[in-house]
Amino acid sequence: MATGAGIHGSGVLPPKEIELLSIAFDASYTHMHAPDTRRHIEELARHSVQNAA
């Protein structure tokens, strides 16, 4: 979790890319954490809508 917090706080990547990476990690075969995967998909959708407006 600490690694993810560094990515969110650094400002190096846009929020949309952070959510895509988070989805990949949470949905990976070795991790498979459905609640976080769902949360990151919802956040990705929110960022996509904000950028489209």
Secondary structure by P-SEA (a helix, b strand, c coil): caaaaaaaacccccaaaaaaaaaaaaaccccccaaaaaaaaaaaaaaaaaaac
